[in-house]
Every structure is written in structure tokens, then in C-alpha cells.
């Protein structure tokens, strides 16, 4: 107490039986109530923004990365022997990073509004063509039961992780931003007759969608499968085998260059030596003629 009096000589000491200062308590509670009202107002405004759209409400609460109400179900997949997990319709891909920011904006009143969705990260640098993430290809081929679960850290780091949206959900997201929404979007359709995937444009099959540099080919056409009486082109993730072949091809190229380079140097050395020998002979011949004269 004496130390406090030294620093605050004009302060007033209160006994513990008097309790806390009611002025300070009132100010604290008023500020707390005002902050709660402000938070509730913002939360209601953001809920109203998506409340009128069932598609946005479903999208904001989604955890699995694809519209479960459009899933065919394991029983139907097993009965039809067709591995496609989704029902026929039109779908879009959006980066999971943007959707994570969007959901955080809906739940947290302090979170800023996300910028318009941008899918240009799905374009390859070399050809400016769409690259479909490998985890999406595997899911649509029935090779993995879920879209986002069971992904390794390496898979997450080396590809653009995306979620699948229905056409209604994508249009609802685009309507939030109007003309500021991105011009590029990656869509695909599932045909009702064969349940095959038709992408909404030409895809890049040269670059690697499973590597952050997007410079190596990973999808290799390995043949046709007879599935449910229909032929489907199958693609295989061949990054390991391709890397092995690429390394061998590089070794051959390096070896060829080294051999060729050494061969050219050897020929050049022979020519230089021959030139010197020829010059030496010419000099001797000229000297002999001069002596004869």
C-alpha cells in the first residue's frame, strides 16, 4: 500500500467491504453489452445474406467437400457396377482455401469479407489450360471414398485442393459478387446415360496437376476398361514411374551429349593435329624447293 501511495499520492483507498467501484462496473457492463449488440447485428446481417439462399446455407455448413445430397450411395454404386459417386448434373470446382475463408466470414463477425472467388490457380503456367487436381479425378473415378479425407500432407502441398459445388451453389456464390466474380471457372457435367464426366473445356494433359511446378506429365492413358457394358478411358497416376522414365531419359540425353561432345572434341583435335602436320609438310616442301633453286 505504501508503494502505491508513493506513485499515486492523490488516489483514494477503499476498503474491501465497499466492493468494486460501481462507476467502473457500469462502464464495463455497458461497453460489453454494446459489443455484444454490435456482434449480433453483424451476425444477423451475414446470416441474412445467405439465409435467403438454401444453396449458400448448405455450402457454409459443408464439411466433406462435395454435395452429399447428390451422392448416389454405396448400394446404388455396387448394384450398377458404375463407380461414379455423384448423380448426373452440372458441377463446378472451387479452391478449398477460398471456401474456408468464406465459412470463417459467415461465422466470425470480425472476419473480413473474402474477395471474389478466383480459380485461375487451376490453370497451368505453360499452356494456360485447366489442370484437374488428382484428388478430384480419383474421387470421380471411384478410387477414393471421400474427396477431402485421408489426404496426406504431401498431396495437400503439391496440388490445389478443391471442393465440388452444384450449379445452384456456384451461381449463388457468384451472385454475391456480381460482375466482380472471376471470369474463369472449371466445370464438368456427369452424363445421365453412362455416368461419364465431360469437362467444360480442353484440359491440359501435358503438365502435372500433382506438382507445384506444373511441369511434368502424370496422367497416362493406359487403355480402355469395360465397365457396365461401356468403354471408358482410364487414366492412371504415374508420377513415380514417369519420374523414373524421365530420369532415365535425362541420363541418356546427358550421356549422349557427353559422348557427342567428346567425339566432336576428338575430331577437332585430329583436325588440328592434321593441320599442323600438313603445315609442317608444306613448310618442308617449300624449304626443299628453295634449297634446290
C-alpha contacts under 8 A as a table, 3 or more apart, distances in Angstrom:
res1	aa1	res2	aa2	distance
1	X	4	X	5.15
1	X	5	X	6.30
2	X	5	X	5.08
2	X	6	X	6.32
3	X	6	X	5.10
3	X	7	X	6.72
4	X	7	X	5.28
4	X	8	X	5.82
4	X	9	X	7.74
5	X	8	X	4.89
5	X	9	X	4.77
5	X	10	X	7.78
5	X	11	X	7.25
6	X	9	X	5.77
8	X	11	X	5.47
14	X	18	X	6.69
15	X	18	X	5.61
15	X	19	X	7.59
16	X	19	X	5.57
20	X	24	X	7.81
20	X	25	X	7.20
21	X	24	X	5.42
21	X	25	X	6.27
22	X	25	X	4.89
22	X	26	X	5.98
23	X	26	X	5.27
23	X	27	X	6.25
24	X	27	X	5.12
24	X	28	X	6.08
25	X	28	X	5.10
25	X	29	X	6.15
26	X	29	X	5.23
26	X	30	X	6.02
27	X	30	X	5.19
27	X	31	X	6.16
28	X	31	X	5.26
28	X	32	X	6.17
29	X	32	X	4.98
29	X	33	X	6.08
30	X	33	X	5.18
30	X	34	X	6.16
31	X	34	X	5.11
31	X	35	X	6.22
32	X	35	X	5.16
32	X	36	X	6.25
33	X	36	X	5.06
33	X	37	X	6.18
34	X	37	X	5.12
34	X	38	X	6.16
35	X	38	X	5.07
35	X	39	X	6.09
36	X	39	X	5.02
36	X	40	X	6.09
37	X	40	X	5.08
37	X	41	X	6.09
38	X	41	X	5.13
38	X	42	X	6.34
39	X	42	X	5.32
39	X	43	X	6.09
39	X	109	X	6.06
40	X	43	X	5.00
40	X	44	X	5.99
41	X	44	X	5.21
41	X	45	X	6.22
42	X	45	X	5.07
42	X	46	X	6.23
42	X	109	X	5.88
43	X	46	X	5.18
43	X	47	X	6.06
43	X	106	X	7.50
43	X	107	X	7.42
43	X	108	X	7.64
43	X	109	X	5.81
44	X	47	X	5.04
44	X	48	X	5.95
45	X	48	X	5.05
45	X	49	X	6.21
46	X	49	X	4.90
46	X	50	X	6.75
46	X	106	X	5.97
47	X	50	X	5.42
47	X	51	X	5.43
47	X	106	X	6.96
48	X	51	X	4.61
48	X	52	X	6.52
49	X	52	X	6.76
50	X	53	X	5.32
50	X	54	X	7.49
50	X	56	X	5.49
50	X	57	X	5.90
51	X	54	X	6.83
51	X	56	X	7.68
51	X	57	X	6.46
53	X	56	X	5.41
53	X	57	X	6.40
53	X	172	X	7.24
54	X	57	X	4.97
54	X	58	X	6.18
55	X	58	X	5.25
55	X	59	X	6.19
55	X	168	X	6.34
55	X	169	X	4.91
55	X	172	X	6.79
56	X	59	X	4.92
56	X	60	X	6.00
56	X	169	X	6.14
56	X	172	X	6.44
56	X	173	X	7.11
57	X	60	X	5.29
57	X	61	X	6.47
58	X	61	X	5.40
58	X	62	X	6.15
59	X	62	X	5.22
59	X	169	X	6.99
60	X	102	X	7.59
60	X	103	X	5.37
60	X	106	X	7.55
61	X	103	X	7.75
62	X	65	X	6.65
62	X	66	X	7.79
62	X	67	X	7.89
64	X	68	X	7.95
64	X	146	X	7.29
64	X	147	X	6.84
64	X	148	X	6.36
64	X	149	X	7.55
65	X	147	X	6.13
65	X	148	X	6.16
65	X	162	X	7.71
65	X	163	X	4.69
65	X	164	X	6.17
66	X	147	X	7.05
66	X	163	X	5.95
66	X	164	X	4.76
66	X	165	X	6.34
67	X	70	X	5.52
67	X	71	X	6.99
67	X	164	X	7.05
67	X	165	X	6.56
67	X	166	X	7.02
68	X	71	X	5.11
70	X	86	X	5.70
70	X	87	X	5.54
71	X	85	X	5.76
71	X	86	X	4.54
71	X	87	X	5.97
72	X	76	X	6.13
72	X	77	X	6.72
72	X	84	X	7.90
72	X	85	X	5.57
72	X	86	X	5.34
72	X	87	X	5.56
73	X	76	X	5.52
73	X	77	X	6.29
73	X	85	X	6.96
74	X	77	X	5.06
74	X	78	X	6.02
74	X	85	X	7.98
75	X	78	X	5.18
75	X	79	X	6.10
76	X	79	X	5.03
76	X	80	X	6.03
77	X	80	X	5.42
77	X	81	X	5.71
77	X	82	X	5.59
77	X	83	X	5.82
77	X	84	X	7.16
77	X	85	X	7.11
78	X	81	X	5.16
78	X	82	X	7.29
78	X	83	X	7.89
80	X	228	X	7.22
81	X	227	X	7.23
81	X	228	X	6.04
82	X	195	X	7.68
82	X	227	X	6.72
82	X	228	X	6.32
83	X	140	X	7.75
83	X	141	X	6.13
83	X	142	X	4.70
84	X	87	X	7.81
84	X	140	X	5.66
84	X	141	X	5.98
84	X	142	X	5.74
84	X	195	X	6.49
84	X	196	X	7.68
85	X	139	X	7.53
85	X	140	X	6.38
85	X	141	X	7.98
85	X	142	X	6.39
86	X	140	X	7.68
86	X	190	X	7.93
87	X	190	X	7.21
87	X	192	X	7.80
87	X	195	X	7.77
88	X	189	X	7.23
88	X	190	X	4.64
88	X	191	X	5.56
88	X	192	X	5.04
88	X	195	X	6.59
89	X	166	X	7.88
89	X	189	X	5.69
89	X	190	X	5.39
89	X	191	X	7.05
89	X	192	X	7.73
90	X	166	X	6.42
90	X	167	X	5.74
90	X	187	X	7.27
90	X	188	X	6.01
90	X	189	X	4.45
90	X	190	X	6.55
91	X	164	X	6.60
91	X	165	X	5.56
91	X	166	X	4.61
91	X	167	X	5.36
91	X	187	X	5.60
91	X	188	X	5.46
91	X	189	X	6.13
92	X	164	X	5.79
92	X	165	X	5.12
92	X	166	X	6.26
92	X	167	X	6.57
92	X	170	X	6.72
92	X	185	X	7.25
92	X	186	X	5.82
92	X	187	X	4.21
92	X	188	X	6.36
93	X	162	X	6.06
93	X	163	X	5.70
93	X	164	X	4.90
93	X	165	X	6.17
93	X	185	X	7.35
93	X	186	X	5.67
93	X	187	X	6.23
94	X	98	X	7.48
94	X	99	X	7.48
94	X	117	X	7.65
94	X	119	X	6.45
94	X	162	X	5.36
94	X	163	X	5.57
94	X	164	X	6.71
94	X	165	X	7.38
94	X	185	X	7.92
94	X	186	X	7.84
95	X	98	X	5.67
95	X	99	X	6.77
95	X	119	X	6.79
95	X	160	X	6.68
95	X	161	X	5.94
95	X	162	X	4.22
95	X	163	X	6.29
96	X	99	X	5.08
96	X	100	X	6.06
96	X	161	X	5.75
96	X	162	X	4.79
96	X	163	X	5.71
97	X	100	X	5.16
97	X	101	X	6.46
97	X	161	X	7.76
98	X	101	X	5.14
98	X	102	X	6.21
98	X	114	X	7.67
98	X	117	X	6.53
99	X	102	X	4.86
99	X	103	X	6.17
100	X	103	X	5.29
100	X	104	X	6.22
101	X	104	X	5.09
101	X	105	X	6.17
101	X	114	X	6.35
102	X	105	X	5.09
102	X	106	X	6.49
102	X	113	X	7.53
102	X	114	X	6.10
103	X	106	X	5.13
103	X	107	X	6.41
104	X	107	X	5.29
104	X	108	X	5.83
104	X	111	X	6.70
105	X	108	X	5.51
105	X	109	X	6.87
105	X	110	X	7.80
105	X	111	X	5.03
105	X	112	X	6.24
105	X	113	X	5.99
105	X	114	X	7.17
106	X	109	X	7.28
108	X	111	X	5.39
116	X	174	X	7.97
116	X	177	X	6.19
116	X	180	X	6.49
116	X	181	X	5.20
116	X	182	X	6.72
117	X	174	X	7.98
117	X	181	X	6.31
117	X	182	X	6.19
118	X	121	X	7.42
118	X	181	X	7.51
118	X	182	X	5.30
118	X	184	X	7.47
118	X	185	X	7.91
119	X	122	X	5.81
119	X	123	X	7.92
119	X	182	X	7.25
119	X	184	X	6.26
119	X	185	X	5.84
119	X	186	X	7.38
120	X	123	X	5.42
120	X	184	X	6.44
120	X	185	X	7.75
121	X	124	X	7.81
121	X	160	X	7.43
122	X	130	X	5.58
122	X	131	X	5.39
122	X	132	X	7.10
122	X	160	X	7.01
123	X	127	X	7.94
123	X	128	X	5.13
123	X	129	X	5.09
123	X	130	X	4.48
123	X	131	X	5.78
124	X	127	X	5.89
124	X	128	X	4.98
124	X	129	X	5.63
124	X	130	X	6.39
124	X	131	X	6.34
124	X	204	X	7.44
124	X	207	X	6.85
124	X	214	X	6.20
125	X	128	X	5.63
125	X	214	X	7.08
126	X	207	X	7.76
126	X	215	X	7.67
127	X	204	X	7.41
129	X	202	X	6.98
129	X	203	X	5.73
129	X	204	X	5.22
130	X	186	X	7.22
130	X	202	X	7.30
130	X	203	X	5.04
130	X	204	X	5.81
131	X	203	X	6.24
131	X	204	X	5.83
131	X	205	X	7.78
131	X	207	X	7.73
131	X	208	X	7.73
131	X	209	X	5.48
132	X	136	X	6.93
132	X	137	X	6.95
132	X	203	X	7.67
132	X	209	X	6.41
133	X	136	X	5.47
133	X	137	X	6.61
133	X	159	X	6.20
133	X	160	X	6.28
133	X	161	X	6.83
133	X	162	X	7.42
133	X	209	X	5.54
133	X	210	X	6.60
134	X	137	X	5.04
134	X	138	X	6.10
134	X	159	X	7.65
134	X	209	X	6.64
134	X	210	X	6.15
134	X	237	X	7.86
135	X	138	X	5.10
135	X	139	X	6.15
135	X	147	X	6.71
135	X	148	X	7.87
135	X	161	X	7.65
136	X	139	X	5.10
136	X	140	X	6.20
136	X	147	X	6.67
136	X	162	X	7.48
137	X	140	X	5.29
137	X	141	X	6.11
138	X	141	X	5.10
138	X	142	X	6.30
138	X	143	X	5.08
138	X	144	X	5.99
139	X	142	X	5.19
139	X	143	X	5.81
139	X	144	X	5.11
139	X	145	X	6.67
139	X	146	X	6.62
139	X	147	X	5.78
140	X	143	X	7.60
141	X	144	X	7.90
142	X	145	X	6.69
144	X	147	X	7.17
146	X	149	X	5.82
146	X	150	X	7.86
147	X	163	X	7.64
148	X	151	X	6.36
151	X	155	X	6.14
151	X	156	X	6.70
152	X	155	X	5.19
152	X	156	X	6.39
153	X	156	X	5.11
153	X	157	X	6.11
154	X	157	X	5.10
154	X	158	X	6.09
155	X	158	X	5.36
155	X	159	X	6.31
155	X	210	X	7.35
156	X	159	X	5.90
156	X	160	X	7.28
156	X	161	X	6.43
157	X	160	X	7.88
157	X	212	X	7.64
158	X	210	X	5.46
158	X	211	X	4.68
158	X	212	X	4.92
159	X	209	X	6.13
159	X	210	X	4.91
159	X	211	X	5.98
159	X	212	X	6.20
160	X	209	X	7.97
165	X	168	X	7.98
165	X	169	X	5.85
165	X	170	X	6.08
166	X	169	X	5.21
166	X	170	X	6.28
167	X	170	X	5.21
167	X	171	X	6.15
168	X	171	X	5.24
168	X	172	X	6.13
169	X	172	X	5.10
169	X	173	X	6.31
170	X	173	X	5.14
170	X	174	X	6.18
171	X	174	X	4.98
171	X	175	X	6.06
172	X	175	X	5.14
172	X	176	X	6.72
173	X	176	X	5.44
173	X	177	X	7.39
174	X	177	X	5.59
174	X	178	X	6.09
174	X	181	X	5.84
175	X	178	X	4.99
177	X	180	X	5.46
177	X	181	X	5.50
178	X	181	X	5.99
182	X	185	X	7.32
186	X	199	X	7.92
186	X	200	X	6.85
187	X	199	X	6.19
187	X	200	X	5.31
188	X	197	X	6.55
188	X	198	X	5.51
188	X	199	X	4.19
188	X	200	X	5.26
189	X	197	X	5.74
189	X	198	X	5.15
189	X	199	X	6.35
189	X	200	X	7.43
190	X	195	X	5.52
190	X	196	X	5.52
190	X	197	X	4.79
190	X	198	X	6.37
191	X	194	X	6.11
191	X	195	X	4.91
191	X	196	X	5.57
191	X	197	X	6.66
191	X	198	X	7.43
192	X	195	X	5.37
192	X	196	X	7.98
194	X	230	X	7.39
196	X	232	X	7.90
199	X	202	X	7.43
199	X	203	X	7.78
204	X	207	X	6.33
205	X	208	X	7.74
205	X	217	X	6.83
205	X	219	X	6.78
206	X	215	X	7.76
206	X	216	X	6.86
206	X	217	X	4.99
206	X	218	X	7.94
207	X	214	X	5.22
207	X	215	X	4.86
207	X	216	X	4.98
207	X	217	X	4.86
207	X	218	X	7.46
208	X	211	X	5.68
208	X	213	X	7.78
208	X	214	X	4.66
208	X	215	X	5.64
208	X	216	X	4.64
208	X	217	X	4.72
208	X	218	X	5.43
208	X	219	X	7.72
209	X	212	X	7.50
209	X	214	X	5.88
209	X	218	X	7.63
210	X	214	X	7.47
210	X	218	X	7.51
211	X	214	X	5.50
211	X	215	X	7.70
211	X	216	X	7.72
217	X	220	X	7.75
217	X	239	X	7.47
217	X	242	X	7.65
218	X	236	X	7.88
218	X	237	X	5.70
218	X	238	X	5.21
218	X	239	X	4.88
218	X	242	X	6.96
219	X	235	X	5.89
219	X	236	X	5.66
219	X	237	X	5.33
219	X	238	X	6.24
219	X	239	X	7.81
220	X	235	X	5.65
220	X	236	X	5.60
220	X	237	X	6.93
220	X	238	X	6.59
221	X	233	X	7.29
221	X	234	X	6.28
221	X	235	X	5.03
221	X	236	X	6.75
222	X	234	X	6.38
222	X	235	X	6.28
222	X	236	X	6.82
223	X	233	X	6.35
223	X	234	X	6.20
224	X	231	X	6.01
224	X	232	X	5.65
224	X	233	X	4.93
224	X	234	X	6.02
225	X	231	X	5.55
225	X	232	X	5.58
225	X	233	X	6.65
225	X	234	X	6.71
226	X	229	X	5.96
226	X	230	X	5.64
226	X	231	X	4.83
226	X	232	X	6.77
227	X	230	X	5.37
227	X	231	X	6.18
227	X	232	X	6.97
238	X	241	X	5.43
238	X	242	X	5.73
239	X	242	X	5.08
239	X	243	X	5.86
240	X	243	X	5.13
240	X	244	X	6.28
241	X	244	X	4.99
241	X	245	X	6.18
242	X	245	X	4.95
242	X	246	X	5.80
243	X	246	X	4.91
243	X	247	X	5.98
244	X	247	X	5.13
244	X	248	X	6.28
245	X	248	X	5.05
245	X	249	X	6.02
246	X	249	X	4.94
246	X	250	X	6.02
247	X	250	X	5.01
247	X	251	X	6.09
248	X	251	X	4.98
248	X	252	X	6.17
249	X	252	X	5.07
249	X	253	X	6.17
250	X	253	X	4.96
250	X	254	X	6.01
251	X	254	X	5.04
251	X	255	X	5.90
252	X	255	X	4.97
252	X	256	X	5.86
253	X	256	X	4.95
253	X	257	X	6.05
254	X	257	X	5.05
254	X	258	X	6.05
255	X	258	X	5.03
255	X	259	X	5.98
256	X	259	X	5.11
256	X	260	X	5.83
257	X	260	X	5.02
257	X	261	X	5.72
258	X	261	X	5.03
258	X	262	X	6.04
259	X	262	X	5.14
259	X	263	X	6.00
260	X	263	X	4.95
260	X	264	X	6.07
261	X	264	X	5.17
261	X	265	X	6.11
262	X	265	X	4.98
262	X	266	X	6.02
263	X	266	X	5.01
263	X	267	X	6.15
264	X	267	X	5.07
264	X	268	X	5.95
265	X	268	X	4.95
265	X	269	X	5.98
266	X	269	X	4.98
266	X	270	X	6.18
267	X	270	X	5.01
267	X	271	X	6.13
268	X	271	X	5.06
268	X	272	X	6.14
269	X	272	X	5.08
269	X	273	X	6.08
270	X	273	X	5.05
270	X	274	X	5.89
271	X	274	X	4.95
271	X	275	X	5.92
272	X	275	X	5.00
272	X	276	X	6.22
273	X	276	X	5.12
273	X	277	X	6.14
274	X	277	X	4.99
274	X	278	X	5.92
275	X	278	X	5.03
275	X	279	X	5.99
276	X	279	X	5.02
276	X	280	X	6.04
277	X	280	X	4.94
277	X	281	X	6.23
278	X	281	X	5.04
278	X	282	X	6.12
279	X	282	X	5.01
279	X	283	X	6.06
280	X	283	X	5.10
280	X	284	X	6.27
281	X	284	X	5.08
281	X	285	X	6.09
282	X	285	X	5.02
282	X	286	X	6.07
283	X	286	X	5.14
283	X	287	X	6.12
284	X	287	X	5.06
284	X	288	X	6.11
285	X	288	X	5.10
285	X	289	X	6.32
286	X	289	X	5.18
286	X	290	X	6.27
287	X	290	X	5.05
287	X	291	X	6.21
288	X	291	X	5.13
288	X	292	X	6.17
289	X	292	X	5.04
289	X	293	X	6.27
290	X	293	X	5.21
